[in-house]
Amino acid sequence: MAKRGIPSFLADASVRHPPLDIPGAHFLQRHLGAKDTARTMTLESWVAATDPDPGTDLLLQMDIEGNEYDTLAAIPSALLRRFRVIVVELHFLPSVLTKPGFQRRALRAIEKLENLFQAVHLHPNNVAGTVEVDGTAVPRVVEVTLLRRNRVRNPRPVTVLPHPLDCRHDPDRPPLKLPQRWTTETAAPSVSDFRAS
């Protein structure tokens, strides 16, 4: 991003500064969340305070350890439509699939994303492992890349994962496989996969 002259805005309340010195990056020591508090801010507030050009597309990369569901559900649709690409790490997938309270929270975000975005890539985190749900090994954590639907040119099912460019989180552990139905019909689990049976 820096090499292309694209400004980056980083936020994390758990560290004093980013681990890398990124030219042109702006760092804020706060967490993202569903509400504005002393330690958290909504994505809406953050964009309003930092947006260099309100008429342009945005890119979002989010890894906020399980808070992604409430945070994404709180984003107004008008702001969500500005993101061309979203890369998000989804945590606690077995809980999303099996625990109704957790599932309701997650579905608010998943349904909102499904209306505007197409999943174009999935990558399970091989450090987090899997949990068996109804006879299927479900990764605890998956990184998903979403592309805004109006940018999708040639949709087709993914047939081979991991992709040759994927890197394992832990190179000393084997890669995790995704449930087969996630890669045969669509590039990601659909909302119906997250509904309690």
C-alpha positions, 0 to 999 in steps of 0.5 A: 500500500505504501509503495503505491502511495495509498495511505493506511490507517491502523488501530490497536489498543493492545500495542503502543505502536505498529510492529512495522514502520509503514511510510505514510501510515497513521496509527491510533491506539484504540480498538475497533468495536460496535460502540464508541467508548474510551478504548473503542471506536466504531468504524464509522467514527474512525472513517469520519475522522480520517477519511482522506477522500469521501468519494473513493473506495476503501479497503478494510483488513480486520483481525480483532479476535472475535469482535468482528461480528458486532463491529461489522454489524454496526457499520451503516450500509452506506459506509459498508458499500464504500469498501471494495475489498474486506479481508477479515479473520473470522473467529470461533466458527464452531461456536457460530455454528452450534451456539444460538446466542453466538450465532445470532450475533454473527448472523447480523454481520454475515447477512449484511456482508452477504448482501454486498460482497462475494467471498473470493478466498478462504484460508484457515488458520492452521494454528487454531485447529479444528472442531468436529461439528456434525461429522465435519472438521470445522476450522476455528479461525478462517481468513476470508477475502470479500470483494464488493459484488459490483466488482466481481467479473467472472464468478466461479466456484473455487476448486483448489485450496489452499491456493499456491500463494497461501502461506501457513500461519505456522509453517511447522504444522500441516495446512488445514482443509476446509469443509468440502462443501465450502469450496464446491458450490461457493467460495465460502460458507453461505448464511445457511451454513451458520444457522442452527439445525 
